[in-house]
Amino acid sequence: MAKDKAAKNKKPNIFKRIGNYFREVFIEIKKITWPTPKSTFKNTGIVLVAMLVVGIVIFGVDTGLHYLFGLVMNLAGN
């Protein structure tokens, strides 16, 4: 009886565990719904426009702060 319980709790060997892992990965990959090329192209355009807008905002803030810092330094120097 003790041997049955020990055999029941024993993990499968490493090769079976690796095989089970890859089998489960393959099953999950089959469940993925991939986007269409049209959708991918549209989303890429949205990301590029968003990056451009954020870049312009950061450039504007950086330029404004640089100008203000220059003003403060000129006032402190006089």
N, C-alpha and C positions, 0 to 999 in steps of 0.2 A: 504494500500500500504506500509506503514512504517513497519507494522508487517511482511509482506512478505520479505522485505529487511533484517530485523533483524533475521528472521528465516533462511534466506539463509546464513548469515554470522556466525551463531551459530555453534560452533564446536560440533562434535558428542560426546556423553558421554564417560567417561573414559574407560568403558569396550569395547565399539566398537573400540576405538582408539588402545587399547592394542590388541584386536583381529586382527585388520587390520595390526598392526606391525608384529605380529607373522605369519600371513598369508604371508606377503611380505618376511619375513625372510625365510620361508619354500620354497617359489618360487625361491629365490636366491640360496638357498642351492642345489636345484635340478639342477641348471645351472653349478655347479662346476664339473670340469673334474679332477677326482682323479688320481694320478700317479699309475702306475702298481707296484706290489711288486718288480719286477726286477729293475725298474727305481729307486725306493726308496732305495734299497740295494746299487745300484751303487752310488747314490748321497751321501749316508751315508759314503761309503768308501772314496769318494773324500774329504768330510769334515774332516774325521779322518786324512787322509794324510796331508791335509793343516794345521790342528792343530799341527801335529807332526813337520812339517817343520817350522812353526812359532815358536813353542816352542824351537826348536834347535837353531834358529836364535837368539831368545831372550836370551837363555842360553849363547850362544857364546858372544854376546855383553856384557852381564852382567859379564861374566868371564874376558873378555878383559878389561873392565873398572875397575874391581876390581884389576886386576894385575897392571894397569897403576896407579891407586890411591895408591897402596902399594909402587910402585916405587917412586912416588912423595913424599910420606911420609918419606921413607927411605932417600931420598936426602935432604929433609928439616931437618931431625933429625941430620944429620952429620955436 
